[in-house]
Amino acid sequence: MNTDIEFSRALGEQPCVHPSACIKDSSLGAWCEVQERTKLTETVMGDYSYICGDGEVIYTEIGKFCSIASHVRINPGNHPLDRAALHHFTYRSALFDLGEDDPDFFDWRRQSKVTIGNDVWIGHGVTVMPGVSIGDGAAIGSGAVVTRDVEPFTVVVGVPAKPVRKRFDEDTIAGLQKMRWWDWSQDMLRDRMGDFRTLGAADFVAKYTNS
């Protein structure tokens, strides 16, 4: 994993990480951006994805081309509801001079990782709870609390987040998933930029299916 990532003021093959961001045991792809005061811990972020300021992400796998707004929390800490005490002195024991920390608790947290697909948009102030999977092309409305898996290309909003609609019809969704444009090369993206800008999704699929 890339743990020592230098700050660059321009996007490129090396990710752009604000000096105030904290990156720990994480891997960032090309053309990624991590903005100010954001924390990433044991997280993988795919090419072209970005997260705005004041975010906090742990134990998460993020796909390519994801757009994550500010003040987003992904995989927030769970407290042990089955224990006699909820407080973290039972697993962060060293902080309180009560012995060694509890490694089993943190392994349990790692097993509840969040998985985010490609080209997902997560709005301002969203919380994504542990263990949730968000499909390709999904959009999460601002302030939502995502407690359940989100299907691909689905718009969800609210607390708890609930589906509002699909972005496209099923044939278009199937075409986009088969096409996987997010895996195209930089040259292909550049050459087809005009169509990204002017064609609707259905026409885009029709033009580039099997190409």
Helices and strands as residue ranges (DSSP letters): E 16-17, E 22-24, E 27-28, E 33-34, E 39-45, E 50-51, E 56-62, E 67-68, E 73-74, G 88-90, G 93-96, H 103-111, E 114-116, E 121-122, E 127-128, E 133-134, E 139-140, E 145-146, E 154-157, E 162-166, H 170-179, G 181-183, H 186-191, H 193-198, H 201-208
